[in-house]
Every structure is written in structure tokens, then in C-alpha cells.
């Protein structure tokens, strides 16, 4: 039995820019079959929207923390409506 599909908006704080975070997030999301996007924010945070099975979204934070230089200090999630038309994962500016 699979979890229902959910969508999460995530803000990540810590050493998350200039350390390959977006590349790692893109790779992990695609390997878990998640859709959405990731981008750097001017304030030094990274912002993502992830959509897919909730259990697979929960696996993202540990997968990203495996990065050599990545240091996640805080991971804030909020629920969003599912985007039925979304078909991939992208890295934004």
C-alpha cells in the first residue's frame, strides 16, 4: 500500500548554499520519484517544494545531510495543495 500524494514547501537553514545542496536535492528527489523544485534564496536559505508519497519526502532530509559540506540547522515544512499537472523536478536560480 502506498502513501497518498502530498506536497510540502520546505525552507532549509544552515550551510546549504555553495555546497552542492541543489544538485544533491535534485538527484535525491529524482531517485525517490518526487516532483517539485529547489532554489537558493538571497538570505542564504534554500527553498524547495516536494511532491510525492509522504514517506519518500521524509527520506529527503537524511539523504541531503549525507553531503560532505552540507550542514542543515533547521528544516521547516508546510503543507501545500497537490499540483496535479507537475511532472518533474527542477533546479531554479
N, C-alpha and C positions, 0 to 999 in steps of 0.2 A: 504494500500500500504506500502511495506517495503522499507527501505533504501537499497542502494546497499551495497555489502560487501566490506569493506576496511580493510587495515592492517596498524597499526601505531607502530612505535618504540617510546618508551617513556622513558625519563630519569627523575627521581624524586629526588629532593634535599630537605633536611631538616632533621628532626628527623624521619628517616624511616628505620633504622636498629636496631634490638634488641627490637622492639616494636610490633611485630606480623604483620608487614606490608605484608610480603609474604603470610602468612596464610590468611589474610583478602582479599588480592588481588585474591588469588586462589578461595576463597569462592565466592567473588563478581563476578568474571569472569564466573565461572560455573553457578551461578544463572542467569546471563544475557545471557547465551548461547554463550559466547565468547570463542575463542581458542587462544592459544599462550603460553607464558611462562613468568616467573618473576625470577629475581636473584639479590642477593646483589653484589655490586662491591667493590673492595678494597678501593676506595676513599670515601666510606660512602654513595654513591648514591644507588638507586635501579633502575634496568633496566628492562623494560618489552617490549614484543611485544604482541599486542592485535589485534585480527581479528574478524570481525563481522559487524553488522549493525552500521553505524556511530553514530546514536543516542544512542545506547547501550554503545558504547565506551565512549561517552561523560558523561554517568552516573557514570563511574568508579571513577573519581576524588572525587566527593562529597561522594560516598559510602566509599571510603578509609579515607576521612577526619573525618568520624564519629568515628574512632578509638580513644580510650581514650588517648593513649600516642603518637599517630602519629601526626606529625606536618609537613605538606607539605609547603615548602617555594617556590618551583618552580617546574613546570610541563612542560617539553619540549617535543613536539611531532614532528615527521617527518613521512611522508608517505612512505610506502613500497609497493612492489608488493604483491598481494594476494598469499598465499600458498594454492593452491587447494587441496593438499593432507593432510593438517593438520586436526586432528580430536579431539583434546583435549587441556587441559590446564595443564602445569606442573610447578612445583617449581624446580628451578635449584640452585646449590650451593650457 
